[in-house]
Amino acid sequence: MANVNLEHLAGRRVVSEGGRSIGYIEEIIAERDGDDLIVTEFHVGIFAAFERLSASTIGTALLDLFGLRRHDGLYRIPWDKLDISHPRSPRLLCSDEELSGSVHPDQK
């Protein structure tokens, strides 16, 4: 896979195979591999932004207050299920049904 500048992906709208918007890339997860960082998954959807807030006590309280921690609006998309060959318009490489199984475990 080619190198992609992450700043070109963050905040981009992700569309399904059928052209339906599923949300925006809110977080990019990577693991260290020697001197490199390898992307393992993308967090997409309205509640991915709230997930970042949950790292703090205030963020957790806000999510609980509005009942958002159990919402299913967060998708964890494995790196190989997202076509980023055109970073300005990332597309899913799987069906919406397959993606629905990628909801963050804390969100069920």
N, C-alpha and C positions, 0 to 999 in steps of 0.2 A: 504494500500500500504506500502511496506517496505521502510525503509530509504535508501537513495542512496547518496553517497558523490558526491557533485556537481562537484568537480574537475575531476571526472571520466567521466562527461558528456560534459563539456565545450570543444568545438573544435572537437567533434566527428561528423562523417559523418552520416547523417540520410538517410535511404533508404525507398522507397515506398513499398507498399504491393507486387508489381511486381519486386522488387529488384533494381529499378532505383534510383540513387543518386539524392536527391533534394537539398542538400547543407549541410553545417556544422552548428552545434549549436554555435551561436555567443553570445547569451545573454539568461539568464534564469531569468524570472520575478517571484517574490514572494511577498506575502503579509504577514504581521504580524498577528498572531493569538495567542494572549497571549504572552507566552515566545517562541513560535515556529514561524518559517517561513514556509509558505505553497506555493509551486510552483503553479502558475496559468497558465503560458504559456512559450513556448520556441520560441525564434526568430531564424529562420533558413534561410540561403541563403547568397549569396555574398553581398547583400546590407544591411544585418543585421549589418555587421561590419561598414558600412558607416553610419548607423543610429546612432551608438554610437558617431561618429564624429559630427553629426548634433547638439549635445548638446552645442557645442561651436560655436562662431561666425565664426571662421576659418573653422570649419567643414561644416557649412551651406554654406559658400562661395564656398568651394571645390565641394560640391554636386551640387550646382547651376551651377558652371562653367562647369562641365562635364555633366550636365543634368541628374543627377542620382536620384534626389529627387522624380521624378515621375516614376521611373522604377519599374516594378512589380516583382523584384527578391527577395522580402522579404516575408517570410511566418511567420505568427503568429499562432503557433500550440497550441491549448488548452492542458493542462496537460493530459487530458484523451484520447487524440488522438495520444499519443506517448508511445510506449512500451519501458520502460527503465529497464525492468527486467534484461537485459544484458547491463549494462552501456557502454560497449565498442562498442556495435553495436545497437544503438537505431533504432527502426522501426516504421513507421506510422501504425496506426490502422484504417485508413480511406483511401478511394480512392484518387487518384490524383485530380479527379474532385472536390471532397469535399474540398480538401486542397486549390484548386485555389480560393475558396471563403474566404480564410484566409489571403489574402494580406493586408498588413498594410494600413489603410485608407489614410495616408499621401502619399502613393506610387501610388495611382490611378490617 
